Amino acid sequence: MTFKQFIGSEAHSNYEAAPVVILPIPYEKTTTYRQGCQNGPEAIITASDQLEAYDIELGKEICQEIGIYTVKAIADTKTNPELTPEMMLKIVTAEVAQLLADGKFVIALGGEHSITAAVVRAYQQKLSQPFTVIQIDAHGDLRHCYEGSIYNHACVMRRVLDLGLPTLAVGIRSICLEEAQLIKQQQIPVVWAKDIERNSDWIEQAIAKISTDQVFITIDLDGLDPSLMPGVGTPEPGGLNWYELNEFLQRIFRQHQVIGCDVMELAPTLDSVVSEFIAAKLVYKLIGYSQFLS
């Protein structure tokens, strides 16, 4: 499926000239509560048409100063419902690898969070040094297996750990016993949502836990509070607010080399555009930060 361009007519670029590429991945196979995240990429791109080109924080019309190109969607379970998790992983890894070979800064749009394992694997294959995967999320996603699949969206960060990469989880407020034990046994760095609420220095303390210069950022939109982001599969109270998230992201981009990002798990709601518009604005922020804060 070919989607229209992110931020539409405001973006004037072609693939060769664009440093930033949007990669839609409308894949959904293992969601366990509210479904619909396969519709997330299209909803985000449609909502992006309503964004203002000018970013107040950066003082720039981002899309007028840099090229943004939206490539053809891949691993689309709406058009290919027989797609297996193994097939998705292979397709996504190969596509991201090609985009990286072409020198692009890639922002992948899901789709369910299991996609991230494939995106991260492509980066690992390209880079000669380790990088940290920063996970903004409500849930640990550290189960070894869930509902009969090790590729369930609830297992994605366990698959990242299997790649031997360090991680930092931010905004977590819901885990199972298995995940709690793993976090303790392996001393996995976690910034709990409850501690963000109570600690004004949480960003500095979070960044201190990052052990590599290069980082990849994966954002499950349920990391935001559901009062701000209701359109997710498994909402949890007590999430990040808009300005907390943006301040954290700005600090990461300024202090580390961000190699890529993804935004996952938007499941659009009926009769409301709030979630997809906020997701589109977040993607636009990531584009601006990647080009002007790095």
N, C-alpha and C positions, 0 to 999 in steps of 0.2 A: 504494500500500500504506500502511495506517495502522499504525504501530508503537505499542506502549504507551509510556507516559511515562517519560522519563529519571528515574531513581531512584524510579520507581513510586509506591507509596502514600505515600512520604515527602514527595513534592512536592504541595502543595495550591495550585493556581493555575489560572486560565483564561488564554486568550490575551491578552485585553485588559489584565489585571492584571500579566502577567509581563514583567519587563524583559529576561529572557534567553530566547532561543528556540534550541532544538536543531533543526537542519535535516538530516535523514538524506538522503544522496544515494548510493544503492546502484548506482552506475554503474561498469561495468568493460568496457572494449573493447580496450585496447591493452597489457595486462600482458604481460611478455615472459619471465618465468621461472615462479615459483610463482603460480598463480591463486587466486582466491577472495575478493578484496577487495570484491566486490559484496555479500558476506555480512557485511562489517565493521560497518556501522551497526547492524544488528539485533543482532549479537553484543555490541556495546558497550552498547546500551540494555538488553538482557537482563541483562548482568553488573552494570549499575548498581543493580539491585535489591538486590545484596548489599553495597553500600557502607554504611558508617556515616555517618549524617547529620552527626556532629560532626567538624570539621576541627581537628586538634591545633594546627597552625601559626596558624590564624586565631582559634582559640578560639571558634568559632561553629558552630551547626547551620545550615549555609548554606541548605539547602532549606527550613528553617522560617522564615528571615528574609527570603528573597526568592522571587519566583515564577519557576519554570522551566517552560516549556511546550515540548513536542515536537510539531512540526507534521507533517503528512502527508509521507511520503517522495516525492521527485521523481526523475526521470531514472533509473528503475529498470530495469536491463537484465535482471533476472530475469523480469519480467513483460512487458518490451518489448525483446526481443533485437535488433530491427531498428533500435534507436535509434542514430543516427550521432553522431560527435563534434560536428558542427555543430549538430545538434538539441539535444544536451546543453548546449552552451554557451548557446544561446538560452534554453532552459528555466531553467537555473540562474541566469543573469543576471537574468531577469525576476522570479524568485521572491525572490532576495536583495534586489533593488531594492524590492520591495513590503514586505518585512520591515523594511528600513531606513526606508522612508517611514512605517512604523508606529512608529518609534522604538525598535526592538528591538536588543539586543546579540546578534549572531548567532554561533553556533558550528556550523559545518557539519561533518558526519561523512561521510567517504568510505569506500569507493569509491577509485578510482584518483586519483593526484595531478593528472592533467590537469584535474580539476574546478576546481582553485584558480584557474586563469586566468579562469574565468567569475565566480567569487565576487569576485575582485579587481576585475574590470571593473565590476561593479555598484557597488562602493565608489567607484571612480574617477568614475563617472557622477554620483554623488550629491555628492561633495565638491569644493569649489572650490580646494583646495590639495593639493599632492602629499603622499604618505605613503610610508614605507619598508615594503617587504615583507620581514619577517624569516623566513628559511627555515631550519628545523631539519631536517636531512636527512643521510643517508649519501652521497648522490649529488648531482652538480652540477645535473642536469636542465636543462642549457643547450644541448643539441643543437638545431640548427635543424630537423632532420627525422630521424626514426628509423623504420625499417621502413615507409617509404613515407608517413608521416603527420607533419605538423607539429603535430598535436594528440596525439601519443604522450605517455605520462606522463613519458618521458625528456626532453621538450621544454618542460615547463610553465614553468620559470623564464625560458626564452628568450622565451616568449610574454608573460610579465610585463615583461621588458625592452622588448619591442616596444610596450608601453603607455606607455613613457617614465618608468617609476617606478624609484626607487632600490631596491636590494636589499641584504640582508646575509645571507650563508649561514653557518650554524653547524654544526659537526660533520662537515663534508665529509671523506670519506676514499676516494672512488672517482670518478674522472673519466676521460674519453677525451682524446685529443690535441686535438680540435677545441675542447673545453671549456677545456682548459689554455691554449690560444692566445687564446681569447676573454677569459678572466679577465685575462690579461696585457695584451692590447691595450686593453681597456676599463677596466682597473684596478678590476675588480669586487671589492668587499670580501668576503673569505672568512676565516672562523676555522676553520682546519684541525683535525681531530680530534687529530692528533699534537701540535699545539701546546697544546691544552687539557690534555692529559696532562702536559705538561712545565711549564706556566705557571700559577702560582696566581693571577695577576692577569688571567686571560684574560677574565673577565666585564667588568671595568672597561674593558679595551682594546677589547672587542667593542662595548660601548655607545658608546664614543667614535667609532666608525665610522658611527653613525646620524646622518643629516644633517637629519632632520625631527622635529617634535614628535609627529606622529601616526604610528602603525605598525599594520600588520596582521601577524599571526603565523600562518604555515602550518607545521604539524608533520607531516612524514612520519615515521611511527613507526619506520622503520628508522634514524632518527637516534639512537635508543636502541641500546645494545649488545644483540646478539642473545641473550646470556645472560639478559637481562631481558625482551626482546621478540622471541621466536622467530617469532611469527606475522605475518611480513611476506613480501612477494613476493621481495625480493632482499636478504637479510641480509648485513651487512658487519661484520667484527670491528672492535673499537676504538671503539665508540660511547659516547655519554653515559650516565652512570649516573643513577639516580633523583634523587639530591640535587643533582647538578650541574645537571640540567635545571630542577628546581624553583627553585633559587637564581637561575638566569639569568632565568627567567620572572618571579619576584618583583621583581627589579631593573628589568626592562623595564616592568612594570605600575606601579611606583612612580615611575619617572623619565620615562615617556612616556605619551601618551594612546593606549591600545590600542583601536582601532576595531572589531576583530573578530578571529576566529580560525577555523582549521579543523584537523581531525585526520584524516589520510588514511592509506590503504594497510594497514589491518589486514586480514590474511587469516587467519582463525581456523584453528588446528590441531586435528587430531583428538585426543580423549582428554586435552585440557588446556584449562583456562580462564585460564591465567596471562596470556596476551597481552591478551585482551579485558577482564579485570578491571583490569589496569594501565592500559589505554587509558581505561576508564571512570573510574578514579580521577584520571587526568590531566585528563579533561574536567571533572570536579568541581572540581579545583584551578583550572582556567581560569575556571570560573563564579565561584568565590570570589574569586579575584584581581581579576576584572573589576569586582566590586561593592564590594569592601572595601579594595583597595589603590590604586584609581585616584583 
